[in-house]
Amino acid sequence: MNNHIGIVEDDANIRNIVSAYLKNEGFKVSLLESAEEAWELWQTSPPNMWILDIMLPGMDGYEFCKRIRKESEVPIIIISAKDEEIDKILGLELGSDDYLTKPFSPRELVARVKRLFKRSSATFKTLEANDGRITVDKLTIDREERRIFFNNEECEVTTKEFDMLLILVENVNRAFSRDELLVKIWGDNYFGSDRAVDDLVKRIRKKLPDLPLETVWGYGYRLRHEGDTT
């Protein structure tokens, strides 16, 4: 993976500081003052990570994030002066992978960039799995036979449990909202409560107690994985 990062920030001082720290770590960066410029770059020489301010002239960061997510799962880190919980949740709902509130430490941003690239690499390797199987750490899913193996032992799961595990494994480290999971697993016509998602997670955790299935507070769930896959 080429480590090309697009920095979309209208504050020249922040833009240049972030650029200097990232270049010092060996990353290639493109500096952009607006979402419109960033969209043009996406069409011609797309970065494989975005660092995105929310409050931009013209198209704001939320709209840009929404557009990118219609085409790609490229990692996005939102940086914003807004620190309300609702803004962070909205950023996650639109598909960002991380959120930093200004003022922030450039060193912390660099650490998060490295972590996201590592996760993205792990996800890519996961999806390269052969023979219809995907493996993440101790968990293996056979998509064609719809079978689950954990610690090399087959685990009996229901149809809904399998569907959720497959979604999470195919999108390692991505946070899904309860509503997203509800639609993906039960369909658009389901009118029940999103508590069905919580109950499903409880059952999975009981069957696979060591599975790093994390709760994203106030939002939903994700399957955490830091290392390489096999």
C-alpha positions in Angstrom: 0.0 0.0 0.0 1.3 3.4 -0.9 1.1 5.8 2.0 -0.3 8.8 0.3 -2.4 11.1 2.6 -4.6 13.9 1.5 -4.8 16.7 4.1 -8.0 18.8 3.7 -7.7 21.9 5.9 -8.3 25.6 5.3 -6.0 26.7 8.1 -2.6 27.0 6.5 -0.8 26.8 9.9 -2.4 23.5 10.9 -2.1 22.2 7.3 1.7 22.8 7.3 2.4 21.5 10.8 0.5 18.3 10.1 2.3 18.0 6.7 5.7 18.4 8.3 5.1 15.7 10.9 3.8 13.2 8.4 6.6 13.9 5.9 9.1 13.4 8.7 7.6 9.9 9.1 8.0 9.1 5.4 4.5 9.7 4.2 3.6 11.4 0.9 1.1 14.2 1.4 -1.1 16.4 -0.7 -2.3 19.7 0.8 -5.7 21.0 -0.1 -7.6 24.0 1.1 -11.1 22.9 0.2 -13.2 19.8 -0.3 -13.7 20.8 -3.9 -9.9 20.6 -4.5 -9.8 17.3 -2.6 -12.5 15.9 -4.8 -10.5 16.8 -7.9 -7.5 15.0 -6.5 -9.7 12.0 -5.7 -10.6 11.8 -9.4 -7.0 12.0 -10.7 -4.6 10.8 -8.0 -6.6 9.4 -5.1 -4.8 9.3 -1.7 -5.3 6.1 0.4 -6.0 8.1 3.5 -7.7 11.4 4.2 -7.2 13.8 7.1 -10.3 16.0 6.9 -11.4 19.2 8.6 -15.2 19.6 9.0 -15.5 23.4 8.8 -14.4 24.1 5.3 -15.4 26.8 2.8 -18.0 25.6 0.2 -18.6 21.9 0.6 -18.1 20.9 4.3 -16.2 17.9 5.5 -19.3 15.9 6.3 -20.5 16.1 2.7 -17.0 15.2 1.3 -16.9 12.2 3.7 -20.3 11.1 2.5 -19.2 11.3 -1.2 -16.0 9.4 -0.6 -17.9 6.6 1.2 -20.1 6.1 -1.8 -17.0 5.0 -3.7 -14.4 3.7 -1.3 -13.6 2.5 2.2 -10.3 4.5 2.2 -9.5 5.5 5.8 -10.7 8.9 6.9 -9.6 10.9 10.0 -11.8 13.8 10.9 -10.3 16.8 12.7 -12.6 19.5 14.0 -13.0 22.3 16.4 -16.4 20.9 17.3 -16.2 18.7 20.4 -19.8 17.8 20.9 -20.6 14.1 21.2 -23.2 14.4 18.5 -20.6 15.7 16.0 -18.3 12.8 16.7 -21.2 10.3 16.3 -22.2 12.0 13.0 -18.7 11.7 11.7 -18.7 8.0 12.5 -22.1 7.5 11.0 -20.9 9.1 7.7 -18.0 6.7 7.6 -15.0 8.3 9.2 -12.6 5.9 10.9 -11.3 8.3 13.6 -12.1 11.7 15.1 -9.7 14.3 16.7 -10.8 17.5 18.3 -8.7 20.7 17.9 -6.3 21.5 19.4 -4.6 18.2 19.0 -1.1 16.8 19.3 0.5 16.3 15.9 2.3 13.3 17.4 -1.0 11.7 18.4 -2.3 12.3 14.9 0.7 10.6 13.4 0.2 7.6 15.8 -3.4 7.3 14.7 -2.4 7.5 11.0 0.0 4.7 11.5 -2.5 2.6 13.3 -5.1 3.1 10.6 -2.7 2.1 7.8 -1.9 -1.0 9.8 -5.6 -1.9 10.2 -6.3 -1.2 6.5 -3.5 -3.5 5.5 -4.8 -6.2 7.8 -8.3 -5.9 6.2 -6.8 -6.1 2.7 -5.0 -9.2 3.6 -8.1 -10.7 5.2 -10.1 -10.2 2.0 -7.4 -12.0 0.0 -8.3 -15.3 1.7 -8.6 -18.3 -0.6 -11.1 -21.1 -1.0 -14.0 -19.0 0.2 -12.7 -18.7 3.7 -11.8 -15.5 5.6 -9.6 -15.8 8.7 -9.0 -13.1 11.3 -6.9 -14.3 14.2 -8.7 -17.3 15.8 -11.9 -16.9 13.7 -12.4 -18.5 10.3 -15.5 -18.1 8.2 -16.4 -20.4 5.3 -18.7 -18.2 3.2 -19.7 -20.9 0.7 -20.6 -23.6 3.3 -21.7 -21.0 5.9 -19.6 -22.5 8.7 -17.8 -20.8 11.6 -14.5 -22.1 13.1 -13.0 -20.6 16.3 -9.7 -21.8 17.8 -9.8 -24.5 15.0 -13.1 -25.9 16.3 -16.4 -25.6 14.5 -18.9 -23.5 16.3 -22.7 -23.8 15.7 -24.3 -20.5 15.0 -27.7 -19.3 13.8 -28.3 -17.7 10.4 -28.3 -14.2 12.0 -25.2 -14.8 14.0 -23.4 -16.0 10.9 -24.6 -12.9 8.9 -23.3 -10.5 11.6 -19.9 -12.3 11.9 -19.4 -12.2 8.2 -20.2 -8.5 8.0 -17.7 -7.7 10.8 -15.0 -10.0 9.4 -15.3 -8.5 6.0 -14.9 -5.0 7.5 -12.4 -5.5 10.2 -11.9 -2.5 12.6 -14.8 -0.6 11.0 -17.5 0.6 13.4 -21.1 -0.2 12.4 -24.1 1.6 13.9 -26.9 -0.5 15.3 -29.2 0.8 12.6 -26.7 -0.3 9.9 -26.5 -3.8 11.3 -30.3 -4.0 11.7 -30.8 -3.2 8.0 -28.0 -5.4 6.8 -29.0 -8.4 8.8 -32.8 -8.1 9.1 -33.6 -6.1 6.0 -35.2 -2.7 5.2 -38.7 -4.0 6.2 -37.8 -4.9 9.8 -39.7 -2.7 12.2 -38.4 -4.0 15.5 -36.1 -2.4 18.0 -32.3 -2.1 17.5 -32.2 -4.1 20.8 -32.3 -7.1 18.5 -28.7 -6.2 17.5 -27.6 -6.0 21.1 -29.2 -9.4 21.8 -27.4 -10.9 18.8 -24.1 -9.6 20.0 -24.7 -11.1 23.5 -25.3 -14.5 22.0 -22.2 -14.3 19.8 -20.0 -13.2 22.8 -21.4 -16.2 24.8 -20.4 -18.6 22.0 -17.1 -16.9 21.2 -16.0 -15.4 24.5 -12.5 -14.4 23.3 -13.7 -12.7 20.1 -12.6 -9.0 20.2 -16.1 -7.8 19.4 -16.1 -4.3 20.8 -18.9 -1.9 21.7 -18.5 1.5 20.3 -20.2 3.5 23.0 -23.3 5.4 21.9 -23.0 4.0 18.3 -22.7 0.3 17.7 -20.0 -2.5 17.3 -16.8 -3.4 15.5 -14.5 -6.4 15.3 -11.1 -5.2 16.5 -7.9 -6.6 15.0 -4.4 -5.1 15.2 -2.1 -7.8 13.7 -1.6 -9.6 10.4 -4.1 -12.2 9.2 -3.6 -15.6 7.7 
